[in-house]
Structures are given as structure tokens and as C-alpha cells.
Amino acid sequence: MIEKFSNHIVFVDESGSSNTCNVDPLYPLFVLCFFICKKETYVFEICPKINQFKFNYFGHSEVVLHERDIRKDLGSFSFLKTKKVKDVFINDLTNIIEKIDGQIVCVVLDKNKLLIQDKDNKNLYNLALDIGFKKIDEFFQLSENSSERDSLAHIVFEKRGRSEDVSLEKSFKQLCDRKNLSLNYKPIFSDKKTNTIGLQLADLFARPLGMSVFKPDQKNRAVDIAKKMLLNESGSLVGGQVHVYP
């Protein structure tokens, strides 16, 4: 018998280092961003539009949209060193993202405050995952029909390394062992080379949302768009917010 699957899929990516040994004063944060969308929307709307964007600028769709590379004009994005060209590129990409029908859960950990509060707290990824996973489950409580409560929802993580992935899978299982979860959950580990568009979107949202916490007065159109997609404490879009800890 084929297993019953959720109507939604979740993609997770990070921004900043989870290492607390050397805190970057220019970005003393660890951000974990969860991008949620309906599978139908992902297949028929999001992927075709992003791929068309890639074809327009690169002639193929194999380029991975990575926020850091775009921001710093690296690799395939070296042609963006011309300001006029970069402005058009960013505007075109932003126009697509602005129309995306999806939701975001974003967890921002302030590493300096965490070190003061708990110097032994080393696994920031697991801490952020714990906070974000609760919000994801609250979202599914509201979005999934009662008949779908026993369905399986996949959460896609970008591979970070064998030991890190094994540790994450163990932590994820512990989260899923909690009682009264809305759905059944399963982690999927995806290599960056698979060019998964959902992970690229999570990556594009993560750092701007982190910067909105670190430098709240800094204007960024991407942040304005992302904030409209943020879920609130109860898992709905009304009054959505970034979850800052501590």
C-alpha cells in the first residue's frame, strides 16, 4: 500500500556558522530558515518560474542560486559586478519571489547572548531546529485536514557532512518521538549539487531575515517580502515574526 503523503513540503537551510568558538562581529548570528509550500504550487509554479529565470540569465538551469555568491558576485554570478546589471538581476529575481505562495519559519540565534547565558551550549543547529520544528508542527495543525493528520510530511535539509547529518537525523528522531504531533515527519538530506530549488529559496531568505534582526533599520526589499510570509507563534500568517533566541 502506498503511504499517504502531506500536501506540503518543507525545505531547511542555514545562514551563519553554528560554531560558537569564533563569533563574527559583523554577523554574530546563526539562522535556520524553513520554507514551506504546497507540493502542487512547488511543481507547477515555483520551479518553472525559477528555472525560466535561470535560462534567461545563464542559458541553462544548473546554476545554484546561493545568497552569498550573488551578494559577493562570485562564480557564476561574477557578471553582477556591474551595478546596473546587478540591479536588474536582483529586481527580476525579487519580482518572482514576491509572488511565491509559501510560508516561512525563521529562527535567529544570537550567539553572543547565548554564550553569556550558557557557555556550554554548543549545538546551535539542534537548538534552532527544536524551536523551528515546533512552529512547523503548529502550522500543520492549522493547514492539514483532519483526514490527513496521519500522513507523512518530508522535511528537506541540505547535506553538511556525514557526522553532522547523522547527528541531525538522531536529533530529528528525538523531536518526532514527542506525543501529539500533527503529522508523521521524515528528514531528507539533499546534496547542494541536486540543485533543489526549495533549498535555494530557504537560503535566499535566511541571511536577509538574520540581518533584519542584527540591523533592523537597514532597508532590504527581500526582507519586506519574506516578512509577509512569516508564520506567527500559533502557526498562522497574521502578525508573522522571526523567532529570536534568547
Secondary structure, DSSP 4 states (H G I P E B T S, - for coil): -PPPB-SEEEEEEEES-S--SS--TT--EEEEEEEEEEHHHIIIIIHHHHHHHHHHHHSSS-----HHHHHHT-GGGGGGGSHHHHHHHHHHHHHHHHT---EEEEEEEEHHHHHHH-TT---HHHHHHHHHHHHHHHHHHHHS-GGGTTSEEEEEEE---HHHHHHHHHHHHHHHTSSS-SSEEEEEEE-GGG--HHHHHHHHHHHHHHHHHHSTTS--HHHHHHHTTB--TTSSSTT---EEE-
